[in-house]
């Protein structure tokens, strides 16, 4: 698999032709104006107070550019140019695998299953390295009035010719490879005719992201934890995180009407990739950073790369049920309900993984009518150690369809029926200024997407 993507900012242009702004807009305006109401509960209006905001017809604008290319000037900045041309992700990943599984019925009530998967994975990343900053600053492009300058916050030259010179050393290939075995086994014991006891084990994989393993190094002259320069280097040598998963589940089936199950699980994860910062002395012993330590370009820099945690564990319980009301008289016998709850206890906070998650559903299926009401609840969820967290949220969705004829039906969906926002919270004690003022927890990012819905008619043949 080849991962080759980036920010294609080389195609940004500004109109600099002879037309005035008004005349140019008149040529590319979409005749179908419409009111624009933002979902975050505020309305946009024009300077004249109109709720109708004219929109540009992008097809007309493209046609104008194609017919009058000399009237357009590139608006791409040096930073955008460097990102698009020299910091795009270009990683080749090759995975070869073999897999086998056996199933055996030891007794009429006992079923055993075992499997094994072997994987060979190789990564090759094409990475551009910057020339020494001092060398770039000493270079003057042909026809330029001054030597190249470097933007402190990005470590990138300020003009396109200087960017080309900065990365003129070309791309180098950095390689990494690893071999993994993934065994699995399960046992299912049926007793009492309606009960199943299931025990299971599996080993699974979480591969490092291409940003961690295959992007180009980036630098900032003010980005370290102490405000000094820092070089952030990907680590193609990252191996995948391996999780050993153990579970036990007891299920009870109620013939014709539903089921209930409860289970426990334990996941032991080795090698989760996290970004860490190192001093030059510490970085010398880190394989991904060692090649940069002797480079005078980075004298006085801190260094950062992705490393892997030793052991992360997650203990949890889960319960679920489903019940169909087929025993009720018509038309109520079309109703059914379901529900589930999961509680996780990791030994350390895991970003964007909830500790408590619940779901519920109410369904009605009878004749031509299908209606579904589904709820998903997440408790407060750890976001980062800045520290921030996602506030608890309940998402309620209503959907359904009605069959009109043999081949035609109407359908609808209403998302976020409760209008619940996404809210990122910060404790008031996190910063000296807010702590001194006695602030409690407060919102840092508040997004109100509102309710959205779709309605349509569908044909099936």
N, C-alpha and C positions, 0 to 999 in steps of 0.2 A: 504494500500500500504506500502510495506517495502522498504526503501531506504538504501541499504547496499553496499557501494562502497568505494574504497580508492586506494592508490598507492601500488600495489602488488610488492614491491621491495625485497621481501624475496627470489626471484628466480634469483638473479644476481650471476653469477659465473665467475671465472677466471681460465683458463687452467694452471695447474702447473705440468703437467705430464712430461715424459722423452723426448718427441719430441722437436726438435728445432722449433723456430717460422716458419721457411721455410717449414719444414717437416709437421708441423701441418696444415699450410695454404694449402699445397698441397692436404691434405686429405679432406678438407672441401670447397675447392674453387668451385664456379659455373663455368662450362666450357663455358658458354655463356656470355662472357664479352661484355660490351656495353659502348658506349660513354655517359658521363654524362654531361649535360649542365644545369647549374642552371638557373632558370627563372629570376633571378635578374641580368641578363646580364653579368655574368662572367662565365668562363669555368674552370673546374677542369682538371688538368693534373697530371700524375705520376711524381716522381722525375726524371725519365729518359726522360721526355718530351712527353710521349705518352698521347693521348687524351682518351685512353681506360683504364678505371679503373676496375680492377678485383672485382668481388663481391662474398661474402660468401654465400654458400648454407646453409640456416638455418636448413633445414631438415637433411642435413649431419651432421651439428654441434650437433643437438639434438640427433641423433643416436649415435654419438661418446660419448656424455655425458652418455647416457643410458647404453652403453656397457662398459664404463670405468669411473664409478662415482668417484673412488678414485683419478683420475687424475685432478679433479676439486675442487676448493676451493671457498667457498662463498665470494663474494666481497661486500656484503651488509654492508653499514655503520650503525653505531648506530642510526643516525638520520633517515635513511631510514627504519630501523627496527622499530623504535618507531612510525613512520608515518603509516607503513603498519599494525602493530599489535595493536596499542593502539589509533590511531587517525583516524581510518577509520570512515566514517559516517554510523551510524546505527540508523535509525529513523523509527518508525511505525506510519503511518498516517491512521486514519479511518475517512471516510466521509460518513455520511448518509444524504439523501436529499429527498425532495418531491416537486413536481412541478405541476402547473396547469396554463392553459391559456384559455381565452374566446375571441371570435371574434364576432362582431355584425355589421350589416349594418344598420346604423341609417336612412339613406336615400339612394336612388340609387347612390348618388355621395359621400357619407360620410361613411367611414369604421373605426370602433374603435376596438382596441385590448388591452387587459390587461393581465398580467401574474404575478405570484408570485412563487418564489423558496425559500425553507427553507433548511438550511444546518446545521448539527451538526458535528463539526470537533474535533478530539482528536489526540494529538501527544505524543509519548513516545520516548525519546532519551536515548540510553545507552552511558554513558559518563565515561571515565576514568579520575580520578584526580591523580595528582602527589603527592607523599609523600613530606613532607617538604624538601627543598633543603639541609638544614643543616643535616637532617637525612640521606639523600642519600650520601652526602659527607663523612659522618662518617662511612658508610658501606663499608666493604671489602669482596668481593665475595670469596668463597672457592678457594684456590690455587692462588689467585691474589697477586701481589707483593705490591700493593698500594690501598688506598681507592678510591672510585669512584670520578670522576671529572665531572663537568658540563660544557657544551659548552655555553659560555655567550650569543651568538647570538640566540640560539634556546631554551635554558633552558632544554636541554636533556642531559642525561648522555652519556659518551663517549665510553662505551663498552656495548655489548649486555647483559651480566649478570647484569650490573648495571641498564640498561634500564628496564629489567624484575623486578628488585627490586623497581625501582622508581615508577612503576605502579602496584605494587603487591597488592594494596588495592582493586583491582577489579573494575568492572564497577558498576555504580549506575544509577538508572532510574530517569530521570527528566521528569515531565509530564506537559502538557499544553492543554487547550481545549477552544473552543469558539463556539458561535451560531450566525448565520447570516441570515438575510432575504434579498432577492433580488427581489424587485418589478420592473416591466417594464410596459410601456404603450405607445401606438402610435395612431396617427390619420392620415388618408389619405383622402384628399378632392380633387376630380377630377372636373375640370371646363374647359369649352371651348372645351371639347372633346380630347384635346392633352396636357393638363397641369395637373400636380399633385403637391399639396402642402402637405408635410409630416412634422409632428411634432412628436418628440419622446423623451422618457425618459427611462433610464435604470440604474440599480445599478449593478456594476460588482466588481470583487474581484481580488486582486493580492496577492497571498500567499507568505510569506517569504521563501527565499531559505533555503535548508537544511543546508548550511554552516552557515547561520545566526541563525538557530533555533536548530540544532541538532548535530553539531560536538563537539569534545572534546576541553576543554580549552587549549590554547597554551601560552607560555610565552617567553619573550625575555629579557635578562638582560641589553640590550642597546636600546630597541625599542621605548621608550616613546618619546613624543614631546620634552622633555628636555634632552634626551639622557640617561635616567635611565631605570630601569627595568619596565616591563609592563606585565600584565596578560590580555589576550584576552579571554573573556568568551562568549559562545553562549547564546542566550536568548530563551529558549523553550516557554516562555510566550508570544512571539510576536503574536499579532493578525494580520489578513490579512489587507492590505490596501484596503479601500473601496472607490470606485469612483462613484459619482453621475454624470451621463452623460445626457446632454440636447442637442438636435439638431433640426434644422429646415432646410428643403431642398425644393427648387422649381425646378421642372423638366419640360422640354418641349420636347415632342416626335414628330419627323418628320416621318410620316408614310413611312415605307419602306426604309428610308435612314439613320436615326440616331436619336440622342438625345443630349440634353444639360442640365446640371443641375448645380446649385450653392447652397451652403449651409453654415451655420455657426454652430459652436458647442461650448459648454462650459463644461469642466470637472472639477469637484471639488473632489480632492483626499485627503482622510484623512488617515494618518498612514503609509506613505512610510517609509520603514526601512532603516536607515542609521547608520553607525558605529560612535560612539562618545567616546572620552577619558575623564576619570574622575579622580579627585584627590581622595585619600582615604576618605576624609570627604564627598565629593559629592557621592562617590560610596556607602556609607552606606545607602543611601536612595533609591538606585536602586535595585529592587528585585533580578535581576539576579546576581548582584555583592555582595549583602549583606552577603551571606554565607562565602565569602572569606576574608572579612574585619578583622574578629577576628583571622584569622589563622596567627600565627607568621611567617609562611613560606613566607608570602607576605608583611612583614614589609618593608616600604620604597618604595613599588611598586605604580605605577599608574595602573589604571584599564580601560578596554575598553570593550564595548559590543554594541549590536545593540539596538537602541531605535527608536522611531517612530516620524516622523514629524507631526505637527498638521495639517495644511491645505496647499495643493499645488493646484493651479488652472492653467488650460490651456484654453486659448481662441483661436479660430482658424476659418479659412475660407477654403473652398475647392470648386473647380470648375472642371468639367469634361465634355468631349464631345466625341462623336463617330459619324463618317459619312462614309457611304458606297457609292462608286461611281457607283452604279448600273445604273445610267442614262447615263453613257458614252458608246460609241460603243465598241463592242468586239474587242480586248481582254482586253481593259482597264477597263471594268466594273467589273473586279475581285479585284480592289484595294479598300482598306478602310483605314481610319486613326482613331486614338484615341489619347487623351491627358488628363492629369490631373495635377492639381497643388494644394498644400496644404501649408498653412502658420500657424504656431503655435506661440503663445505668452504665455509661462509659466511665473508665477510670480517669479520663481527662476529657474536657469539653471538645466536641468535634463540630467544626463550623457547619451550619445549615442542616444539622441532624437533630430532629426533635426528640425530647425525652418522653413526651406523652403525645400520642396521636390517636384520635378516635374517628370513626366513620359510621354513618348510619344511612339507611335507605328505606323508602316506602315506595312500593311498586303496585301498579294496578294493570293487569293484563287479562282482558276478557273480550271476546268477539273482535271487533275491528279496532278497539281502543287499547293503546299502550301509553301509560303515564309513569314517569319516574321522578322522584324527589330524592336527591342525594346530598348529604352533608359531610364535610370533611373539616375536622377541628385539629388545630395544632396549638399546643401550649407554647409559652415563651420559648424561643429557640435561639441558642447561642449563634452569634454572627461572627464576631472576631474578638480578640483580646485587647481591642483599643480602649475600653471595652464597650461593646454594643450587643444588642440582642433584638430579634424580631418579636414584636408583641404578639400575644396569643390572637388567633384569628379563626373565624368560622366561615367557610365558603359553602353556600347553598346554591344548588343548581336544579332547575326544573326543566324537564324535557318530555316530549311525547310525540306520538304520531297516531293518526286516524286513517284507516283504510277506507277509501271512498268507493272504489270499484276493484275489480280483480287486479288491474294493473296500475291504479293510481292511488296515491295517498298524500296527505298533508302532514307536515311535521313542524316542530318548533323547539327552540331551546332558549332559556333565559339563564344567563350566567350571573354569579354574584348577586343572588336575589336579595340578600340582606344589605348590599352596598358596603360591605366591609372593606376598610382601607388596609394597605400595607404600611406598617409603622415600625421604624427602627428607633429603639430607645437607648438613651445614655444615662447612667446614674449621675446625679448631681455631684457626687463625691469624686468623680473621675478627674476633675481639673481643679486646681487651687482656687481659681476665680469663682467658679460656681459653688464649690464647697464652702468658701468663705461667706458667700451670700446666702447659704442655707437652702440652695435649690434642691428639690427632690429629683426624681428621674424625669427626664423630659425627652420630647421627640426630636430626633435628628434628621430623619428622612420620612416624610409623610406623603404617601401616594394614594389618591382616591380615584380609582378607575371607574367607579360607578357601576351601573348595571348595563349589560349588553344582551342583545337577543337576536335570534334569526328565525325566519319563518319561510316556508317554501312548500312547493308542490313537487312531488317526485313520481316518476313513472318507472315501473319495473316490468320487464318483458322476459 
